[in-house]
Amino acid sequence: MKTPITIKADQSFLDELDRARTATPVHQTRSEFVRNAVTSYLVYFNKELLPLLKKQRREIEAVDEPLEFFTESGTQDYDRWFR
């Protein structure tokens, strides 16, 4: 099932869109061109960008986690000293 969407754009955007879609020998309507462009970007995003983003997130999480020395020692010392 296809869901209609609306894109608010000025005339210069539509002119650029028409220039790009008519530059190829394949005739496409504006909606076909936009749908294909978004699909191509999502394929690129999932194949190229998403793995990099996941890797960066893992690296950031590893840096943000406290060192085991501080968490274990701090808990043990707190329990021994204050309970």
Biopython code that builds the backbone (N, CA, C, O; Angstrom):
import numpy as np
from Bio.PDB.StructureBuilder import StructureBuilder

atoms = [
    (1, "MET", "N", (0.831, -1.178, 0.000)),
    (1, "MET", "CA", (0.000, 0.000, 0.000)),
    (1, "MET", "C", (0.877, 1.243, 0.000)),
    (1, "MET", "O", (1.803, 1.350, 0.804)),
    (2, "LYS", "N", (0.602, 2.154, -0.867)),
    (2, "LYS", "CA", (1.358, 3.399, -0.941)),
    (2, "LYS", "C", (0.605, 4.496, -0.206)),
    (2, "LYS", "O", (-0.613, 4.629, -0.333)),
    (3, "THR", "N", (1.344, 5.270, 0.556)),
    (3, "THR", "CA", (0.771, 6.379, 1.302)),
    (3, "THR", "C", (1.210, 7.676, 0.651)),
    (3, "THR", "O", (2.407, 7.893, 0.463)),
    (4, "PRO", "N", (0.284, 8.530, 0.309)),
    (4, "PRO", "CA", (0.686, 9.800, -0.315)),
    (4, "PRO", "C", (1.369, 10.715, 0.694)),
    (4, "PRO", "O", (1.012, 10.749, 1.871)),
    (5, "ILE", "N", (2.355, 11.453, 0.205)),
    (5, "ILE", "CA", (3.029, 12.459, 1.033)),
    (5, "ILE", "C", (3.054, 13.775, 0.266)),
    (5, "ILE", "O", (2.906, 13.809, -0.956)),
    (6, "THR", "N", (3.243, 14.834, 1.001)),
    (6, "THR", "CA", (3.336, 16.158, 0.395)),
    (6, "THR", "C", (4.688, 16.753, 0.758)),
    (6, "THR", "O", (5.133, 16.669, 1.903)),
    (7, "ILE", "N", (5.327, 17.347, -0.222)),
    (7, "ILE", "CA", (6.607, 18.031, 0.008)),
    (7, "ILE", "C", (6.395, 19.504, -0.307)),
    (7, "ILE", "O", (6.029, 19.875, -1.422)),
    (8, "LYS", "N", (6.630, 20.326, 0.691)),
    (8, "LYS", "CA", (6.557, 21.766, 0.442)),
    (8, "LYS", "C", (7.888, 22.211, -0.142)),
    (8, "LYS", "O", (8.942, 22.022, 0.466)),
    (9, "ALA", "N", (7.829, 22.799, -1.317)),
    (9, "ALA", "CA", (9.052, 23.216, -1.990)),
    (9, "ALA", "C", (8.757, 24.431, -2.852)),
    (9, "ALA", "O", (7.657, 24.602, -3.379)),
    (10, "ASP", "N", (9.778, 25.267, -2.977)),
    (10, "ASP", "CA", (9.606, 26.421, -3.852)),
    (10, "ASP", "C", (9.887, 26.016, -5.300)),
    (10, "ASP", "O", (10.306, 24.890, -5.571)),
    (11, "GLN", "N", (9.659, 26.920, -6.196)),
    (11, "GLN", "CA", (9.780, 26.626, -7.625)),
    (11, "GLN", "C", (11.210, 26.263, -8.019)),
    (11, "GLN", "O", (11.411, 25.441, -8.913)),
    (12, "SER", "N", (12.204, 26.863, -7.366)),
    (12, "SER", "CA", (13.592, 26.546, -7.728)),
    (12, "SER", "C", (13.922, 25.088, -7.410)),
    (12, "SER", "O", (14.685, 24.455, -8.138)),
    (13, "PHE", "N", (13.354, 24.551, -6.329)),
    (13, "PHE", "CA", (13.558, 23.143, -6.004)),
    (13, "PHE", "C", (12.955, 22.257, -7.088)),
    (13, "PHE", "O", (13.585, 21.308, -7.555)),
    (14, "LEU", "N", (11.725, 22.581, -7.480)),
    (14, "LEU", "CA", (11.063, 21.792, -8.517)),
    (14, "LEU", "C", (11.793, 21.902, -9.856)),
    (14, "LEU", "O", (11.855, 20.931, -10.611)),
    (15, "ASP", "N", (12.341, 23.071, -10.150)),
    (15, "ASP", "CA", (13.121, 23.232, -11.379)),
    (15, "ASP", "C", (14.359, 22.344, -11.364)),
    (15, "ASP", "O", (14.678, 21.708, -12.368)),
    (16, "GLU", "N", (15.059, 22.298, -10.229)),
    (16, "GLU", "CA", (16.247, 21.440, -10.104)),
    (16, "GLU", "C", (15.860, 19.969, -10.180)),
    (16, "GLU", "O", (16.562, 19.164, -10.792)),
    (17, "LEU", "N", (14.753, 19.630, -9.563)),
    (17, "LEU", "CA", (14.261, 18.261, -9.627)),
    (17, "LEU", "C", (13.959, 17.868, -11.067)),
    (17, "LEU", "O", (14.334, 16.781, -11.507)),
    (18, "ASP", "N", (13.289, 18.739, -11.795)),
    (18, "ASP", "CA", (12.982, 18.459, -13.199)),
    (18, "ASP", "C", (14.241, 18.374, -14.051)),
    (18, "ASP", "O", (14.330, 17.539, -14.952)),
    (19, "ARG", "N", (15.209, 19.232, -13.770)),
    (19, "ARG", "CA", (16.473, 19.206, -14.515)),
    (19, "ARG", "C", (17.183, 17.873, -14.300)),
    (19, "ARG", "O", (17.714, 17.284, -15.241)),
    (20, "ALA", "N", (17.189, 17.406, -13.053)),
    (20, "ALA", "CA", (17.874, 16.151, -12.745)),
    (20, "ALA", "C", (17.139, 14.951, -13.330)),
    (20, "ALA", "O", (17.771, 14.039, -13.863)),
    (21, "ARG", "N", (15.826, 14.941, -13.235)),
    (21, "ARG", "CA", (15.089, 13.759, -13.704)),
    (21, "ARG", "C", (15.025, 13.676, -15.221)),
    (21, "ARG", "O", (14.884, 12.582, -15.767)),
    (22, "THR", "N", (15.125, 14.799, -15.912)),
    (22, "THR", "CA", (15.103, 14.767, -17.376)),
    (22, "THR", "C", (16.502, 14.631, -17.979)),
    (22, "THR", "O", (16.643, 14.536, -19.198)),
    (23, "ALA", "N", (17.526, 14.620, -17.142)),
    (23, "ALA", "CA", (18.893, 14.467, -17.640)),
    (23, "ALA", "C", (19.195, 13.022, -18.034)),
    (23, "ALA", "O", (20.157, 12.756, -18.755)),
    (24, "THR", "N", (18.382, 12.107, -17.564)),
    (24, "THR", "CA", (18.590, 10.698, -17.902)),
    (24, "THR", "C", (17.665, 10.307, -19.055)),
    (24, "THR", "O", (16.628, 10.938, -19.261)),
    (25, "PRO", "N", (18.033, 9.283, -19.795)),
    (25, "PRO", "CA", (17.177, 8.875, -20.919)),
    (25, "PRO", "C", (15.882, 8.184, -20.479)),
    (25, "PRO", "O", (14.968, 8.017, -21.287)),
    (26, "VAL", "N", (15.797, 7.789, -19.230)),
    (26, "VAL", "CA", (14.602, 7.113, -18.723)),
    (26, "VAL", "C", (13.584, 8.170, -18.299)),
    (26, "VAL", "O", (13.894, 9.050, -17.496)),
    (27, "HIS", "N", (12.372, 8.081, -18.838)),
    (27, "HIS", "CA", (11.330, 9.038, -18.466)),
    (27, "HIS", "C", (10.751, 8.641, -17.109)),
    (27, "HIS", "O", (10.292, 7.514, -16.921)),
    (28, "GLN", "N", (10.780, 9.582, -16.170)),
    (28, "GLN", "CA", (10.225, 9.355, -14.838)),
    (28, "GLN", "C", (9.367, 10.551, -14.459)),
    (28, "GLN", "O", (9.685, 11.693, -14.791)),
    (29, "THR", "N", (8.281, 10.271, -13.764)),
    (29, "THR", "CA", (7.504, 11.371, -13.209)),
    (29, "THR", "C", (8.257, 11.911, -12.004)),
    (29, "THR", "O", (9.219, 11.300, -11.538)),
    (30, "ARG", "N", (7.820, 13.048, -11.507)),
    (30, "ARG", "CA", (8.465, 13.600, -10.311)),
    (30, "ARG", "C", (8.371, 12.620, -9.146)),
    (30, "ARG", "O", (9.354, 12.398, -8.440)),
    (31, "SER", "N", (7.208, 12.042, -8.947)),
    (31, "SER", "CA", (7.048, 11.118, -7.816)),
    (31, "SER", "C", (7.934, 9.880, -7.985)),
    (31, "SER", "O", (8.516, 9.413, -7.005)),
    (32, "GLU", "N", (8.049, 9.341, -9.196)),
    (32, "GLU", "CA", (8.933, 8.196, -9.427)),
    (32, "GLU", "C", (10.380, 8.572, -9.154)),
    (32, "GLU", "O", (11.125, 7.806, -8.542)),
    (33, "PHE", "N", (10.774, 9.762, -9.614)),
    (33, "PHE", "CA", (12.151, 10.205, -9.419)),
    (33, "PHE", "C", (12.465, 10.356, -7.927)),
    (33, "PHE", "O", (13.504, 9.892, -7.459)),
    (34, "VAL", "N", (11.569, 11.002, -7.188)),
    (34, "VAL", "CA", (11.787, 11.198, -5.747)),
    (34, "VAL", "C", (11.798, 9.854, -5.032)),
    (34, "VAL", "O", (12.651, 9.616, -4.177)),
    (35, "ARG", "N", (10.863, 8.975, -5.370)),
    (35, "ARG", "CA", (10.806, 7.656, -4.742)),
    (35, "ARG", "C", (12.104, 6.880, -5.004)),
    (35, "ARG", "O", (12.654, 6.270, -4.087)),
    (36, "ASN", "N", (12.596, 6.902, -6.250)),
    (36, "ASN", "CA", (13.848, 6.208, -6.578)),
    (36, "ASN", "C", (15.046, 6.839, -5.889)),
    (36, "ASN", "O", (15.955, 6.135, -5.449)),
    (37, "ALA", "N", (15.051, 8.160, -5.794)),
    (37, "ALA", "CA", (16.163, 8.841, -5.120)),
    (37, "ALA", "C", (16.195, 8.496, -3.635)),
    (37, "ALA", "O", (17.260, 8.221, -3.082)),
    (38, "VAL", "N", (15.040, 8.512, -2.993)),
    (38, "VAL", "CA", (14.982, 8.173, -1.566)),
    (38, "VAL", "C", (15.353, 6.713, -1.355)),
    (38, "VAL", "O", (16.079, 6.392, -0.414)),
    (39, "THR", "N", (14.870, 5.831, -2.207)),
    (39, "THR", "CA", (15.221, 4.415, -2.102)),
    (39, "THR", "C", (16.724, 4.215, -2.265)),
    (39, "THR", "O", (17.335, 3.466, -1.503)),
    (40, "SER", "N", (17.318, 4.874, -3.242)),
    (40, "SER", "CA", (18.774, 4.768, -3.440)),
    (40, "SER", "C", (19.536, 5.271, -2.229)),
    (40, "SER", "O", (20.523, 4.663, -1.815)),
    (41, "TYR", "N", (19.081, 6.381, -1.657)),
    (41, "TYR", "CA", (19.757, 6.911, -0.477)),
    (41, "TYR", "C", (19.620, 5.949, 0.694)),
    (41, "TYR", "O", (20.585, 5.750, 1.432)),
    (42, "LEU", "N", (18.457, 5.350, 0.887)),
    (42, "LEU", "CA", (18.275, 4.415, 1.998)),
    (42, "LEU", "C", (19.148, 3.174, 1.846)),
    (42, "LEU", "O", (19.671, 2.657, 2.833)),
    (43, "VAL", "N", (19.306, 2.696, 0.616)),
    (43, "VAL", "CA", (20.207, 1.569, 0.372)),
    (43, "VAL", "C", (21.639, 1.971, 0.736)),
    (43, "VAL", "O", (22.344, 1.223, 1.412)),
    (44, "TYR", "N", (22.062, 3.150, 0.287)),
    (44, "TYR", "CA", (23.393, 3.663, 0.620)),
    (44, "TYR", "C", (23.545, 3.834, 2.127)),
    (44, "TYR", "O", (24.571, 3.462, 2.696)),
    (45, "PHE", "N", (22.532, 4.393, 2.772)),
    (45, "PHE", "CA", (22.581, 4.618, 4.214)),
    (45, "PHE", "C", (22.744, 3.297, 4.960)),
    (45, "PHE", "O", (23.593, 3.181, 5.843)),
    (46, "ASN", "N", (21.934, 2.307, 4.608)),
    (46, "ASN", "CA", (21.990, 1.024, 5.303)),
    (46, "ASN", "C", (23.279, 0.258, 5.026)),
    (46, "ASN", "O", (23.782, -0.451, 5.897)),
    (47, "LYS", "N", (23.810, 0.399, 3.821)),
    (47, "LYS", "CA", (25.018, -0.346, 3.453)),
    (47, "LYS", "C", (26.297, 0.339, 3.922)),
    (47, "LYS", "O", (27.210, -0.328, 4.409)),
    (48, "GLU", "N", (26.374, 1.651, 3.783)),
    (48, "GLU", "CA", (27.617, 2.378, 4.046)),
    (48, "GLU", "C", (27.621, 3.137, 5.370)),
    (48, "GLU", "O", (28.562, 3.020, 6.155)),
    (49, "LEU", "N", (26.588, 3.899, 5.612)),
    (49, "LEU", "CA", (26.597, 4.792, 6.768)),
    (49, "LEU", "C", (26.214, 4.113, 8.078)),
    (49, "LEU", "O", (26.840, 4.371, 9.106)),
    (50, "LEU", "N", (25.216, 3.267, 8.063)),
    (50, "LEU", "CA", (24.749, 2.644, 9.291)),
    (50, "LEU", "C", (25.839, 1.837, 9.994)),
    (50, "LEU", "O", (25.969, 1.946, 11.213)),
    (51, "PRO", "N", (26.637, 1.022, 9.269)),
    (51, "PRO", "CA", (27.727, 0.322, 9.960)),
    (51, "PRO", "C", (28.728, 1.282, 10.616)),
    (51, "PRO", "O", (29.223, 1.007, 11.709)),
    (52, "LEU", "N", (29.023, 2.395, 9.961)),
    (52, "LEU", "CA", (29.938, 3.374, 10.563)),
    (52, "LEU", "C", (29.325, 4.014, 11.802)),
    (52, "LEU", "O", (30.009, 4.204, 12.808)),
    (53, "LEU", "N", (28.054, 4.343, 11.732)),
    (53, "LEU", "CA", (27.384, 4.935, 12.887)),
    (53, "LEU", "C", (27.331, 3.967, 14.063)),
    (53, "LEU", "O", (27.531, 4.366, 15.210)),
    (54, "LYS", "N", (27.063, 2.700, 13.778)),
    (54, "LYS", "CA", (27.048, 1.697, 14.842)),
    (54, "LYS", "C", (28.430, 1.540, 15.465)),
    (54, "LYS", "O", (28.557, 1.405, 16.682)),
    (55, "LYS", "N", (29.465, 1.558, 14.628)),
    (55, "LYS", "CA", (30.838, 1.437, 15.128)),
    (55, "LYS", "C", (31.172, 2.632, 16.014)),
    (55, "LYS", "O", (31.745, 2.467, 17.091)),
    (56, "GLN", "N", (30.819, 3.831, 15.568)),
    (56, "GLN", "CA", (31.082, 5.022, 16.365)),
    (56, "GLN", "C", (30.327, 4.975, 17.685)),
    (56, "GLN", "O", (30.867, 5.363, 18.721)),
    (57, "ARG", "N", (29.082, 4.504, 17.660)),
    (57, "ARG", "CA", (28.299, 4.412, 18.890)),
    (57, "ARG", "C", (28.959, 3.452, 19.876)),
    (57, "ARG", "O", (29.039, 3.739, 21.071)),
    (58, "ARG", "N", (29.435, 2.300, 19.369)),
    (58, "ARG", "CA", (30.126, 1.345, 20.248)),
    (58, "ARG", "C", (31.382, 1.957, 20.840)),
    (58, "ARG", "O", (31.667, 1.770, 22.023)),
    (59, "GLU", "N", (32.138, 2.689, 20.023)),
    (59, "GLU", "CA", (33.360, 3.325, 20.512)),
    (59, "GLU", "C", (33.041, 4.373, 21.576)),
    (59, "GLU", "O", (33.735, 4.461, 22.589)),
    (60, "ILE", "N", (32.007, 5.158, 21.352)),
    (60, "ILE", "CA", (31.623, 6.182, 22.325)),
    (60, "ILE", "C", (31.137, 5.531, 23.614)),
    (60, "ILE", "O", (31.483, 5.990, 24.703)),
    (61, "GLU", "N", (30.347, 4.477, 23.506)),
    (61, "GLU", "CA", (29.863, 3.787, 24.704)),
    (61, "GLU", "C", (31.017, 3.189, 25.488)),
    (61, "GLU", "O", (30.995, 3.192, 26.719)),
    (62, "ALA", "N", (32.029, 2.673, 24.791)),
    (62, "ALA", "CA", (33.184, 2.091, 25.477)),
    (62, "ALA", "C", (33.946, 3.166, 26.243)),
    (62, "ALA", "O", (34.450, 2.906, 27.335)),
    (63, "VAL", "N", (34.033, 4.361, 25.686)),
    (63, "VAL", "CA", (34.740, 5.456, 26.347)),
    (63, "VAL", "C", (33.916, 5.984, 27.513)),
    (63, "VAL", "O", (34.471, 6.360, 28.545)),
    (64, "ASP", "N", (32.603, 6.014, 27.357)),
    (64, "ASP", "CA", (31.737, 6.563, 28.393)),
    (64, "ASP", "C", (31.559, 5.646, 29.596)),
    (64, "ASP", "O", (31.169, 6.103, 30.670)),
    (65, "GLU", "N", (31.842, 4.353, 29.425)),
    (65, "GLU", "CA", (31.694, 3.445, 30.553)),
    (65, "GLU", "C", (32.840, 3.657, 31.536)),
    (65, "GLU", "O", (33.994, 3.797, 31.132)),
    (66, "PRO", "N", (32.515, 3.681, 32.830)),
    (66, "PRO", "CA", (33.589, 3.851, 33.814)),
    (66, "PRO", "C", (34.495, 2.617, 33.833)),
    (66, "PRO", "O", (34.066, 1.502, 33.537)),
    (67, "LEU", "N", (35.718, 2.845, 34.179)),
    (67, "LEU", "CA", (36.660, 1.736, 34.263)),
    (67, "LEU", "C", (36.238, 0.788, 35.374)),
    (67, "LEU", "O", (35.690, 1.215, 36.390)),
    (68, "GLU", "N", (36.492, -0.482, 35.180)),
    (68, "GLU", "CA", (36.110, -1.497, 36.155)),
    (68, "GLU", "C", (36.760, -1.222, 37.514)),
    (68, "GLU", "O", (36.157, -1.479, 38.556)),
    (69, "PHE", "N", (37.962, -0.712, 37.502)),
    (69, "PHE", "CA", (38.675, -0.409, 38.744)),
    (69, "PHE", "C", (37.862, 0.537, 39.626)),
    (69, "PHE", "O", (37.745, 0.325, 40.833)),
    (70, "PHE", "N", (37.302, 1.579, 39.014)),
    (70, "PHE", "CA", (36.557, 2.568, 39.781)),
    (70, "PHE", "C", (35.206, 2.030, 40.244)),
    (70, "PHE", "O", (34.794, 2.303, 41.372)),
    (71, "THR", "N", (34.525, 1.291, 39.417)),
    (71, "THR", "CA", (33.197, 0.823, 39.805)),
    (71, "THR", "C", (33.270, -0.266, 40.863)),
    (71, "THR", "O", (32.520, -0.230, 41.838)),
    (72, "GLU", "N", (34.158, -1.229, 40.688)),
    (72, "GLU", "CA", (34.238, -2.314, 41.662)),
    (72, "GLU", "C", (34.889, -1.852, 42.951)),
    (72, "GLU", "O", (34.382, -2.137, 44.037)),
    (73, "SER", "N", (35.991, -1.152, 42.851)),
    (73, "SER", "CA", (36.682, -0.705, 44.059)),
    (73, "SER", "C", (35.832, 0.292, 44.832)),
    (73, "SER", "O", (35.740, 0.222, 46.058)),
    (74, "GLY", "N", (35.218, 1.207, 44.121)),
    (74, "GLY", "CA", (34.398, 2.204, 44.788)),
    (74, "GLY", "C", (33.240, 1.573, 45.532)),
    (74, "GLY", "O", (32.929, 1.976, 46.653)),
    (75, "THR", "N", (32.604, 0.597, 44.928)),
    (75, "THR", "CA", (31.473, -0.068, 45.578)),
    (75, "THR", "C", (31.956, -0.849, 46.794)),
    (75, "THR", "O", (31.351, -0.787, 47.864)),
    (76, "GLN", "N", (33.030, -1.571, 46.622)),
    (76, "GLN", "CA", (33.536, -2.367, 47.734)),
    (76, "GLN", "C", (33.976, -1.469, 48.880)),
    (76, "GLN", "O", (33.660, -1.748, 50.036)),
    (77, "ASP", "N", (34.689, -0.412, 48.583)),
    (77, "ASP", "CA", (35.155, 0.494, 49.628)),
    (77, "ASP", "C", (33.994, 1.193, 50.310)),
    (77, "ASP", "O", (34.010, 1.368, 51.528)),
    (78, "TYR", "N", (33.002, 1.589, 49.558)),
    (78, "TYR", "CA", (31.849, 2.264, 50.145)),
    (78, "TYR", "C", (31.138, 1.320, 51.109)),
    (78, "TYR", "O", (30.800, 1.693, 52.233)),
    (79, "ASP", "N", (30.919, 0.101, 50.651)),
    (79, "ASP", "CA", (30.243, -0.861, 51.525)),
    (79, "ASP", "C", (31.048, -1.127, 52.791)),
    (79, "ASP", "O", (30.478, -1.226, 53.878)),
    (80, "ARG", "N", (32.340, -1.240, 52.664)),
    (80, "ARG", "CA", (33.191, -1.535, 53.816)),
    (80, "ARG", "C", (33.251, -0.353, 54.768)),
    (80, "ARG", "O", (33.234, -0.552, 55.983)),
    (81, "TRP", "N", (33.320, 0.855, 54.265)),
    (81, "TRP", "CA", (33.511, 2.025, 55.112)),
    (81, "TRP", "C", (32.216, 2.573, 55.713)),
    (81, "TRP", "O", (32.212, 3.059, 56.844)),
    (82, "PHE", "N", (31.128, 2.496, 54.964)),
    (82, "PHE", "CA", (29.932, 3.222, 55.382)),
    (82, "PHE", "C", (28.747, 2.320, 55.749)),
    (82, "PHE", "O", (27.688, 2.848, 56.090)),
    (83, "ARG", "N", (28.863, 1.061, 55.701)),
    (83, "ARG", "CA", (27.705, 0.216, 56.061)),
    (83, "ARG", "C", (28.025, -0.654, 57.220)),
    (83, "ARG", "O", (27.178, -1.430, 57.663)),
]
sb = StructureBuilder()
sb.init_structure("model")
sb.init_model(0)
sb.init_chain("A")
sb.init_seg("    ")
for serial, (resi, resn, name, xyz) in enumerate(atoms, 1):
    if name == "N":
        sb.init_residue(resn, " ", resi, " ")
    sb.init_atom(name, np.array(xyz, "f"), 0.0, 1.0, " ", f" {name:<3s}", serial, name[0])
structure = sb.get_structure()
